[in-house]
Amino acid sequence: MKSVLERRVKQHIKAQIHCFRAGAHLGFENTLAKELAMLGIMECEVQNGVVYLKAKLESVWQAIALSRCARSFEMKIAEFHCENFGKLEHKIKSIPWELYLPQSVELKIDIKSEKSRLYHKKAIEERVRAYVAGGKLCIRFKDDICSVWLDLCGEALHRRGARWVEEAPMQETLVASILLQADFAKYEKLIDPMAGSGVFSLEAAKWRSNSSITLNRTFDFTKMPAFREAAFNNFLQKAKQPFALNEHEKFEILCSDKSEKAVKTVKHNIEALRATFIQIKQADFFSLPPSQNALLVLNPPYGKRLGREKNLYKEIAKKIKKDFSECAIAVVCPSSEAATFENAFERQASGKICSYNGGVGVVVGFYYFPLP
């Protein structure tokens, strides 16, 4: 016989459509919305750095497990007008927290206030902690409107599980966003010639793998009262990645780096996949043979890592024009170097997205060839 709490959870949480927001890398909001549509979540609204969506909770759990582009997922718990602490306490107290909060999760509260009479973060937090036991909450005040969001993930989504990294690693979620924006799956090859720790190759390989979904981490939503482990595990066993290879489909990943240490790192990171379509070797980008019908992905060094190689980007552009003129290119570079490629190729980028990598402003240029 179901308890009163179980019936309330089913009626008010599981059966209802709720409002969520998924964090996106700046400039890649539409890319994330595209991925969510592929995962069955169609009702999305794109804003700066975030995608708002409406769906049932179970659909969002599944999206969290499969999404490679999202940085976070949060569920809206409440929204109300609030101009004083008395009303804040009343509203927070009236929320049926027992229906939402994950069990055995430490309470963490992130507060931001903009153009609102309640702005003292410590005082706001004290009022919330008086009525809330656990979970990771995001509380936002804007124009005296308070919205309360529950984080469903816990640890940031770019943390897929342990991997070895080289200097200045790029977040997996940003890499996946670049690959999806470049429409990587329509090419027969992915060429990753400055691989570092191999994150471009690793993300592409996982996306194209047709093996069952395995999770190397846990999520806070698995501790919510509405969560049913058996149903979720059954979903994972049946689910496939959106770009899983068909039986006769051609695809290969050519992964290389001039550093012996980097190549060892890549081999370690990719070994567990047992993907036969990945080739890894030690090689300098400038010594690679010509190629075609491929996507070339490049994350060259910039900032301090660039050192004295002041003409590196010009040399990269020359190499691309000489040997990869029938490939598509996705290149990450500082904004000061974006014009280098446009000048060398005598055309504007087919798509150009301004974003951040490790707190540094970058431009991701997408060039679709053949060159003139």
Secondary structure, DSSP 8 states (H G I E B T S, - for coil): ---HHHHHHIIIIISSEEEEEEE--TT-HHHHHHHHHHTT---EEEETTEEEEEEEHHHHHHHHHH-SS-SEEEEEEEEEE--SHHHHHHHHHHS-GGGT--TT---EEEEEEES-S---HHHHHHHHHTT--SSEEEEEEETTEEEEEEESSSS-TT--S-----SS---HHHHHHHHHHTTGGGSSEEEESS-TTTHHHHHHHHHH--S----SS--GGGGSTT--HHHHHHHHHH---TT---TT---EEEEEES-HHHHHHHHHHHHTT--TTEEEEE--GGG----EEEEEEE----GGGGTT-TTHHHHHHHHHHHH-TEEEEEEEE-GGGHHHHHHHHTS--SEEEEEEETTEEEEEEEEES---
